[in-house]
Each structure stands twice: as structure tokens, then as C-alpha cells.
Amino acid sequence: MAAVAPPQCAKSDGDRRTGGVGKSTLALHLAYQIRSRFTEGQVYLNLRSDPPLSAATIAQQICRALSVVDLHELSDRRILLLLDALETADQLQPLLKLGENCTILVTSVQPLAEIAAIELQPMSSADGMALLKAIAPAKPIQAEAKTSKAIVQLCDNLPLPLCMIAALLQQPPLQLDDYLQQLTEERKRCEQANLSYPAIRVSFNLSYRRLDASTARLLRRIGVLAEPILTAETAAALSETAIESAQASLALLLRMRLIEFAGNHYRLPDPLRRLVKSQLAIEESVETRQTVRLRLAQHYQEFAEILSSCWETPSRPLIDRVRHKPPLIAIARIFSPRSTGQFRRKLGRLRLRRSPA
């Protein structure tokens, strides 16, 4: 993984079936390692969108995040940009004029002309086995090496599906042979149906079936979020449960490697987003999905009111309640870009009310 300027990026081999190879994880890890060099701005942009975001929209989001009007204002600033899931080189072009003080990390599944790239491949069989042993009970893996290698192969040597299967192997009563049989049968069904991401889909399906009803409901309802980022409070609103039950479900999803913990919130790995949305469409009616969205709207409205109170009359307990909430603009995107604009205007008014006369 390396930085743009000169332009470089991490990419897969261009086949969209190679999701889950670890591009985003690697880029985020590198960004974390070098963040101290960029004291004047650090921005992460998830560019997954249908249709793809325009270069102008990307530039606007960066300017907004760094509180400037135009990209030219950033030319002398030491800033770090991470563009995750770039679709075309055109999206990147305006940013290449930012100057040598700006470093841009890029991930993409597409071959990008004139950009030096590090091509990520699936792990070797040995590395796949090592990952399996690191998460699953080591003794059965070592004792049944042939079966374990077959499991690694069915996961296409990809980190994400291997982590999900390894988490399943931690849970009795099924043995390695049982999982190998289930993986083989599920993989055959996916290939016969010509489904994309077969390794990830198979591992997700097996994991989903092992969840209790409440946790499965929470996981699929993450699909209503425009950005798959949530807190325990958001999870409680999604699953219609008490905060304690939501926290228990989140803990289980973490153990099953179906979500990740990112500082003060949880997030769904991007390769699982489409699968979760598909499960939501299968199991939840249109009316139920709309009810969930309305419940979330009420939840976020209450949060906005708390935030307003914090700015008007600062109070430590209220600030503590706000601190662990997900990004406000991601919240607004549950509904539409128009909602995002309305939410920004309201935040602007709140900031004005907070500012001294």
C-alpha cells in the first residue's frame, strides 16, 4: 500500500468477485500509522455509491470536511486523504493538483491508468491456515489439516470469509467435517445460481443461520442505514429492544466477525452490505422497513435535541451522552441527499446560536 503523489493505490485484480481481500483494512491501517504526519487535516471518504460520485461531489465533500470553500485553499496544507472504493481515475483528477504536501491513499477494484498500484491478491494457503488457527481452536485445525485446507480453499483464501468461518468453528457442537460439508453444499448452490462473491456469500449465509432471532433482526436491519455505522442506541432502535439486549446482540455479531468495532461505534464490513440488504428485502415487508426508518428518525431527532441543549447550556452528562453517537451527516443520509442538506442547515443554525455575540 502506498500513497498518491506520486499516484499509487491498493487494488484487487479488477474482478469484482474478489471483494473481501482486505483493501480497505490495509488502507485504514496504513492511514492510522502515518496520521501524525498530517496535522492540518485527515479525511476518509467511502466512495461506494450507485451511481458513482462525481469528481465535483468528492471535492465538495473534502472541502466541507476541512472547512474550506475551494480545493486551492488546501494546496499548502499537510493533509491525508483516504478514498475508499474509487471507481474511475476521473474521480481522482481534481485532487492531484493539491500539491506535494497532500498524500492520498486510494483503494479500487478497477485498474486505474497512470496510477502506480499495489495489487492485493488472496492469501496463500499457508497464510489462510494461519488465520484459521489464530481464531478457531488450534488443535482441531492441526489434527485435521486436510479438512482445514479444504475449508480455506472454499473461502477462496480471503480474510473476511475465513474470519467468519473461524468464528463459527469456535462454537460447538459442529465439527470440522460438518462445516466442510455445509460449505461445499452452500458453495455449489451459489455457483449454480451464478451469484457474485461466492466465498463471502457462503460464509455469511452459514453465520446468519446460527444467529438468534433478535440478533438476526438487528443485522439485517442495518441494511436500512445509508452508512452502515451504528451505536448501541441505534441498534436498540433498529431491533426494537432494550439497550442491554442490543448490546448483547452487538457483542455476538462481533464474535461472529459480522461487524467491526471502530473506536466509539460499530460498522458493517462493506462486502457484507449487499448481503444484509438482500436479507432485509427477503424477510421484512416494505411496511416494516418504513416503520424502522421512522423509528430511527425519531431516535436521531431526540439526539439532535440533546445536541442542541449541549450547545445552548453545556452540561457534562449531556456531552457524555452525545460523544458516542455516529457522524451526524451519515445519520441524515438514511433518507436522501435532500435530508442531508436540511440537516446541515439546522446544524449551521445551532452553531450560530452557540457562537458568542
C-alpha distance (Angstrom), angle and dihedral (degrees) to the residues before:
residue distance angle dihedral
M1 . . .
A2 3.78 . .
A3 3.77 141.0 .
V4 3.76 135.4 -94.4
A5 3.83 111.6 -111.3
P6 2.88 91.7 94.1
P7 3.81 87.9 27.9
Q8 3.77 114.7 -106.8
C9 3.77 135.3 150.5
A10 3.77 145.2 175.9
K11 3.77 112.6 -112.1
S12 3.76 140.9 164.0
D13 3.79 121.7 -122.0
G14 3.81 91.5 -81.8
D15 3.81 95.2 -97.8
R16 3.81 109.9 122.3
R17 3.80 88.5 -148.7
T18 3.82 89.3 73.6
G19 3.81 96.1 77.2
G20 3.78 113.2 140.4
V21 3.80 95.8 42.5
G22 3.81 90.5 124.2
K23 3.82 105.7 -104.3
S24 3.80 96.1 138.0
T25 3.80 93.5 42.6
L26 3.79 91.7 51.6
A27 3.80 93.1 46.8
L28 3.81 92.8 48.5
H29 3.80 90.8 47.6
L30 3.80 91.5 52.1
A31 3.80 92.2 45.5
Y32 3.80 89.6 53.2
Q33 3.81 91.3 50.0
I34 3.82 94.9 52.5
R35 3.81 100.2 32.8
S36 3.83 94.3 106.5
R37 3.82 90.2 67.8
F38 3.79 92.2 63.2
T39 3.77 107.5 62.7
E40 3.82 96.3 157.8
G41 3.77 99.6 60.3
Q42 3.81 145.2 -18.2
V43 3.81 120.0 -168.1
Y44 3.81 131.4 179.9
L45 3.82 118.2 -164.8
N46 3.80 123.9 -173.2
L47 3.80 102.3 -153.4
R48 3.80 97.6 -172.8
S49 3.77 103.5 130.1
D50 3.79 140.3 137.0
P51 2.97 108.9 -113.7
P52 3.84 96.8 26.4
L53 3.79 116.8 -105.3
S54 3.79 115.7 -100.8
A55 3.79 121.5 -117.7
A56 3.81 88.7 -112.7
T57 3.81 92.0 54.6
I58 3.80 91.4 49.3
A59 3.81 90.7 49.9
Q60 3.82 90.6 49.2
Q61 3.80 91.8 51.6
I62 3.80 91.7 50.6
C63 3.81 92.4 47.7
R64 3.79 90.8 48.6
A65 3.81 92.2 49.0
L66 3.81 91.4 51.2
S67 3.83 94.9 40.5
V68 3.80 97.1 -118.5
V69 3.80 131.7 126.1
D70 3.80 99.2 -140.1
L71 3.81 137.6 20.2
H72 3.82 89.9 -119.1
E73 3.81 88.3 71.9
L74 3.81 88.2 65.5
S75 3.81 96.9 53.9
D76 3.82 95.2 102.7
R77 3.79 98.8 33.6
R78 3.79 124.9 103.8
I79 3.79 100.8 -125.1
L80 3.79 136.5 158.1
L81 3.80 120.6 -145.4
L82 3.80 123.9 -170.8
L83 3.81 113.0 -165.9
D84 3.78 108.4 -169.9
A85 3.83 119.2 -161.5
L86 3.79 100.1 6.1
E87 3.81 110.5 -168.0
T88 3.81 103.4 -165.9
A89 3.79 139.0 8.7
D90 3.82 88.1 -118.9
Q91 3.81 89.2 70.5
L92 3.79 88.5 60.1
Q93 3.81 101.3 44.2
P94 3.86 100.3 89.1
L95 3.80 90.0 51.1
L96 3.80 94.6 55.5
K97 3.82 88.5 74.0
L98 3.79 93.6 63.4
G99 3.79 93.4 97.0
E100 3.77 138.5 -121.9
N101 3.81 94.8 -58.5
C102 3.80 90.9 66.3
T103 3.80 119.7 80.8
I104 3.80 119.4 -165.0
L105 3.79 124.2 -164.6
V106 3.80 114.3 -162.4
T107 3.79 134.9 -171.1
S108 3.78 122.6 -168.4
V109 3.79 141.6 156.8
Q110 3.80 89.8 -150.2
P111 3.81 125.6 83.7
L112 3.81 105.5 -110.5
A113 3.80 116.8 -152.6
E114 3.82 118.3 -128.0
I115 3.79 92.7 8.7
A116 3.78 118.2 113.2
A117 3.79 106.9 -132.3
I118 3.76 142.4 -172.3
E119 3.78 107.1 -135.5
L120 3.79 113.0 -143.4
Q121 3.78 117.6 -148.7
P122 3.82 131.2 -172.2
M123 3.78 114.4 -84.3
S124 3.78 123.0 -89.0
S125 3.80 117.5 -101.6
A126 3.80 89.5 -105.4
D127 3.81 92.4 52.9
G128 3.80 90.4 45.6
M129 3.79 90.3 53.6
A130 3.80 90.5 47.6
L131 3.81 90.8 52.8
L132 3.79 91.1 48.5
K133 3.82 91.0 51.1
A134 3.80 92.1 47.1
I135 3.82 92.3 60.1
A136 3.81 107.5 22.4
P137 3.82 123.7 57.8
A138 3.82 103.7 -72.5
K139 3.81 99.5 -145.5
P140 3.83 97.8 63.4
I141 3.82 90.1 44.4
Q142 3.80 91.3 53.6
A143 3.80 94.3 41.1
E144 3.81 93.3 51.4
A145 3.78 100.7 36.6
K146 3.81 95.1 154.3
T147 3.81 92.7 53.6
S148 3.81 91.0 44.3
K149 3.81 92.2 52.4
A150 3.80 89.9 50.6
I151 3.82 89.3 53.3
V152 3.81 90.8 50.4
Q153 3.80 89.9 50.7
L154 3.82 92.9 49.7
C155 3.81 87.4 53.6
D156 3.83 88.7 55.4
N157 3.82 88.6 -121.9
L158 3.83 88.5 -78.0
P159 3.82 119.8 148.5
L160 3.81 98.7 -135.6
P161 3.83 99.7 53.6
L162 3.80 90.4 39.2
C163 3.80 90.9 54.3
M164 3.81 90.9 50.1
I165 3.81 92.7 49.4
A166 3.81 91.8 44.8
A167 3.81 89.1 53.6
L168 3.81 89.4 51.5
L169 3.81 90.3 51.9
Q170 3.81 88.6 60.4
Q171 3.79 89.5 65.6
P172 3.81 121.2 76.8
P173 2.97 149.4 -118.4
L174 3.83 99.7 47.8
Q175 3.79 119.2 80.5
L176 3.81 130.1 -145.5
D177 3.80 92.5 -94.4
D178 3.81 90.3 53.0
Y179 3.79 91.9 53.0
L180 3.79 92.1 45.6
Q181 3.80 90.3 53.9
Q182 3.81 92.4 47.8
L183 3.80 91.8 46.8
T184 3.80 91.8 49.3
E185 3.81 93.8 49.7
E186 3.81 93.9 44.6
R187 3.80 92.2 46.5
K188 3.80 90.5 51.6
R189 3.81 90.8 52.7
C190 3.81 91.8 50.0
E191 3.79 93.3 49.2
Q192 3.80 93.1 46.5
A193 3.81 88.3 53.4
N194 3.83 89.7 46.1
L195 3.81 91.1 -127.1
S196 3.80 120.7 173.5
Y197 3.81 123.5 -115.9
P198 3.83 93.1 21.7
A199 3.81 96.7 177.5
I200 3.81 93.8 49.6
R201 3.80 92.7 41.6
V202 3.82 92.9 51.0
S203 3.81 93.9 48.9
F204 3.80 91.6 45.5
N205 3.81 92.8 50.0
L206 3.81 93.0 51.1
S207 3.81 91.7 46.8
Y208 3.80 93.6 46.6
R209 3.80 91.8 54.5
R210 3.81 90.8 56.7
L211 3.80 94.1 57.0
D212 3.78 123.1 100.8
A213 3.80 116.5 -115.0
S214 3.82 96.3 -99.5
T215 3.81 94.7 48.3
A216 3.81 92.5 45.4
R217 3.82 89.2 51.3
L218 3.80 91.1 52.2
L219 3.80 92.8 48.2
R220 3.79 96.2 51.4
R221 3.81 92.7 42.8
I222 3.78 89.9 59.3
G223 3.79 80.1 77.0
V224 3.82 91.1 77.2
L225 3.81 90.6 65.2
A226 3.79 117.2 94.5
E227 3.80 87.4 -147.9
P228 3.84 114.5 33.1
I229 3.81 93.3 -131.5
L230 3.79 121.6 121.1
T231 3.78 146.6 158.0
A232 3.78 129.6 -145.0
E233 3.81 89.0 -93.9
T234 3.80 91.2 53.4
A235 3.80 89.9 47.3
A236 3.80 90.5 53.3
A237 3.81 90.5 52.5
L238 3.80 91.5 47.7
S239 3.79 96.2 48.6
E240 3.82 97.4 36.1
T241 3.80 92.0 -125.6
A242 3.78 138.8 119.9
I243 3.79 117.2 -83.6
E244 3.82 91.0 -107.1
S245 3.81 92.2 55.8
A246 3.79 91.1 46.6
Q247 3.80 90.5 51.8
A248 3.81 90.2 51.4
S249 3.81 90.4 51.4
L250 3.80 91.7 48.4
A251 3.80 90.1 50.6
L252 3.81 90.3 52.8
L253 3.81 92.4 47.9
L254 3.80 88.6 51.4
R255 3.80 91.9 51.6
M256 3.80 89.5 48.3
R257 3.84 89.9 51.6
L258 3.81 90.5 -123.5
I259 3.82 93.7 122.9
E260 3.79 134.7 23.6
F261 3.80 132.2 -135.8
A262 3.80 112.7 -127.4
G263 3.79 112.0 -175.9
N264 3.80 104.5 -72.9
H265 3.79 100.8 -0.4
Y266 3.78 144.1 40.2
R267 3.79 126.8 -113.7
L268 3.78 136.9 -168.8
P269 3.83 114.3 -124.9
D270 3.79 108.1 -107.5
P271 3.84 95.6 -122.8
L272 3.82 88.3 61.1
R273 3.81 96.8 51.9
R274 3.79 96.1 87.2
L275 3.82 91.8 46.2
V276 3.80 92.3 50.4
K277 3.81 91.6 48.6
S278 3.80 89.8 49.5
Q279 3.80 91.2 51.4
L280 3.80 89.6 48.7
A281 3.81 91.6 53.3
I282 3.82 91.2 48.7
E283 3.80 98.6 47.9
E284 3.81 105.9 28.2
S285 3.80 125.8 62.0
V286 3.80 122.1 -129.4
E287 3.81 88.9 -109.2
T288 3.80 92.1 52.7
R289 3.79 92.3 49.0
Q290 3.80 90.6 51.4
T291 3.80 90.5 49.3
V292 3.81 89.7 52.6
R293 3.81 90.7 51.0
L294 3.79 91.5 50.5
R295 3.79 90.8 49.2
L296 3.80 89.5 51.5
A297 3.79 90.5 49.1
Q298 3.79 89.6 55.0
H299 3.81 90.5 47.4
Y300 3.80 92.1 52.2
Q301 3.79 92.8 43.7
E302 3.80 88.9 56.9
F303 3.79 88.9 49.4
A304 3.82 91.7 50.8
E305 3.81 89.5 51.9
I306 3.81 90.0 51.3
L307 3.79 89.3 49.6
S308 3.79 91.1 50.3
S309 3.80 89.9 51.2
C310 3.81 90.4 50.9
W311 3.78 91.8 54.8
E312 3.79 95.0 44.4
T313 3.82 97.5 45.0
P314 3.83 110.1 9.9
S315 3.77 110.4 -138.1
R316 3.78 124.7 175.1
P317 3.84 97.2 -138.4
L318 3.82 91.4 51.4
I319 3.80 92.6 47.7
D320 3.79 89.4 50.7
R321 3.80 89.0 53.5
V322 3.81 91.5 51.7
R323 3.79 97.7 44.7
H324 3.80 96.5 78.7
K325 3.79 97.8 47.2
P326 3.83 122.0 114.9
P327 3.82 120.9 -105.1
L328 3.80 111.4 -64.2
I329 3.78 96.7 -134.3
A330 3.82 91.3 51.9
I331 3.79 86.6 54.1
A332 3.79 92.7 55.3
R333 3.79 91.7 50.1
I334 3.81 90.4 69.3
F335 3.77 86.6 90.5
S336 3.81 113.9 24.8
P337 3.82 145.6 -48.7
R338 3.81 86.4 -94.1
S339 3.80 89.1 59.4
T340 3.80 88.7 51.6
G341 3.80 90.8 55.1
Q342 3.80 92.6 48.0
F343 3.79 90.6 49.0
R344 3.81 91.4 50.1
R345 3.81 91.2 52.0
K346 3.80 91.1 50.9
L347 3.80 90.7 49.1
G348 3.79 88.9 50.1
R349 3.80 91.0 54.5
L350 3.80 90.2 48.5
R351 3.81 90.6 52.2
L352 3.81 90.8 50.8
R353 3.78 90.4 51.2
R354 3.79 89.7 50.9
S355 3.82 94.9 48.7
P356 3.83 116.7 94.8
A357 3.81 116.3 -107.0
